[in-house]
Each structure stands twice: as structure tokens, then as C-alpha cells.
Amino acid sequence: MRVAAAAATDIGLIREGNEDSYLVVDPLFAVADGMGGHRGGEVASQLALETIEDLFRSGESDLAGQVREANRVVFERSVRDRRVAGMGTTLTAVLVEEDHVRVAHVGDSRAYLFRAGELRPLTEDHTLVHRMLMEGEITEEEAEVHPHRSVLTRALGVDASVDVDEDVIDLRAGDRLLLCTDGLTAMITPERIRELLAGARDPQDAADRLVRAANAAGGVDNTTVVVVDFAADDPSTTPDETSHADGPASPLRLPVHPQPRSAEPPALRGARGSRGSEKAWRDGLRVGPVRRRRSFLTRRGLTWVGIVATALIVGLVGLRVYVDRQWYVGVADGHVAIYRGIPAEFAGFHLHHVVVETTISAAAVQSLPLYRHLSEGITVQDQMGATALVEQIRLDVEPAQQKAAGS
Ligand code: MN
């Protein structure tokens, strides 16, 4: 199979930066849509794609394994570097292997196969709205315009591990593959995408048309597309130079962003954690049994105090790191709020802080049996889990409030 590929990306009309990235390194193609404040999204999408590219070049052939490794790399960077804490990315990647293509996917970017005039989705969105659609809570029409359609239930880099969707698709000559971020699919319908793919003469023409169409429809998000065409092997070429020797339509490597490798040393989480912990340790010591013994401390006693103190500090720093990775939904000032930490205190210190306070009345929510323990905190896996839960709460409480207002 002969492969020709092209990509296009655009910041759109509203956003201030482009957090999408793409990879065109025949036979590996991918798009990634980053999220996270400051430069986090850009770093996450770029880092994820760099990781799968490096692994591929080093001979690693398990695509889903590469994606899981990219998850680990992005997650570790976000834990180590405070400036990009909480970043994440979608990732939809394909690897062409002779007459089939392997797909690995996390998030709400998409892969489509355009074959014989028909457009067929190859991926499922990992979004709250898609889950609601699958559970029959909303219709497809409602899903398309749902205000929270971009709330992800799964993304790369936000947790130590991630589930990766995998698929293998047989290829036929004439197939055209599309990878795109949600900036495209939020703006134009699958039917419009199908028309544009049908009317484009080559991958670059298709990619450019799609991005232009997204911007013409409002361009509210970054839009990134990769288009890959598959043709029958040209009988005039020798077999060994067919699949990877492409015409000028297939650029070898098209990095979207300059390399984001940071020159500054990473800001270590422990730096602040240990100071607060030291104070906790001193406070703990004042009431602890160690102090009563102070009058007859020997040299050996002092050594033991040092060991115990070190153990306490290590324990407290560990606790702090652990606590920083926990999330729950609870109540703040009478409203539903997202907390980082755990709903508890230790030695007089709160082990949590409010990250987002919503406008949803906690009293209204707690009147629903499902959420009556909200004030004790409902723990979730991560920040996205918290956001998803808040959206679910919002949806659950609205009809109840309308009913109350109507009666
Ligand atoms: Mn996007």
C-alpha cells in the first residue's frame, strides 16, 4: 500500500494559543489536544507525541504500549513541574502496518475512515456527553449541542495509568483516513466532513479545506487534522521502496510547535511541602512523648530523636504528596465545590483546599438522596472526575429545582 499524508493546524478565531499537536512520521500518524492552564496543554500534547515518536524510532512496535508510556511521561512531568501541574491531553494515533492500520485512542479527538464515499468513525469519544448518550439519557441531537460536550472522562497524563482504546482496521486501496481534534467536530457535522473529504484531490487539499471550514463555522477552538491516503502499490516501483517512499505530498516531519523542553529546572513539589511539614512536625513534637524525655537525653537518645524526627518528616512529606493527588467534591460557603486533598484534618491542619467553587446550591443538591452525604465529601479519581461529577450534579439538580419552583 502506498501512503501519502498531510496535516493542517490552526489556532482558530477565539483561542490565544494552539494547544493541539500532530505527528506525521510515516507510518505513524497522530493528533493530540492538550489541556491545562498556562502552557500546560501545549506541553502535554507535544510531550505525548514526542514520546510515541521516540519509542517508535527506537523500535517499540506496540502502539497502545507507546501511548501508555506517553501517559506516564506526561503525568510525571505534571507532578514534578508545578507550572504544568494538572495538564493532560487527548491522543489519537494510527500506525500503518502493511494492509491494515492499528488505532490507539484516549480522549475526544477522533479518527474516521473515508471509504467509497462513506465516512465511518473509528473511535468513541471519552466524554461525559458520550456516556450519557450511550446510557440513553440524551439523544444524538442533544449530544451535539450539549454545553458540556467537551468534559472528558478519560485523558492522557492526568493519572499514573490510563485505559487505551485499541482497534485494527483493514485497509483498501482508495481509503482516506482522517485524524482530527474536537475543534473540527465541534464546528462542522460528520456529513460536512464527508463532503469535504470527497471533494479534495489530495491529503493537503483535504486538510486545508477542513481547517478552513472549521474557522468559517466560527473557529471557537484550535483545529488540527491529519489526512492519510492509501493507494495500491505502483507496479512500476520495486517492492522494497513502495510503502515508505512517498511523493512530495507526504512531508516527513511537521512539528507544530517549537520544542517545549524547558530550560529552567523543574519546581519541586517538595520545596513547599517540606516547610509546612516541618512546622507540623514541631507542633506534633510539643505534645508528643519525646519531649518529656528531654531532660535525660543521652547522645544515643539524641540519635533516636533524629531518626524519629526524620521518619516523621519523611512521613509528612509523603502524606503531603499523597494528599495533593487526591480530589473530592464537597461543600464550600453553601455551594458545591471541587477540593484538592482529602476531607480531613491532621494535627490541626486542613488537608484540602477549594479549587473551584460553583454556583450550585449545596442545600438543593443534598435534598437529593443520591447526594445527601455531599458535605462529607465525595472522593473522585482526579480533577476530571471531579469536573464530571459536578456536571452530573448540575444535571441532576436542575429538574429537581424546576419541580420545586413549579409546585
Ligand atoms: Mn480542542
Boltz pocket constraint, residues with backbone or C-beta under 6 A from the ligand:
constraints:
  - pocket:
      binder: B
      contacts: [[A, 33], [A, 34], [A, 181], [A, 182], [A, 183], [A, 221], [A, 222]]
      max_distance: 6.0
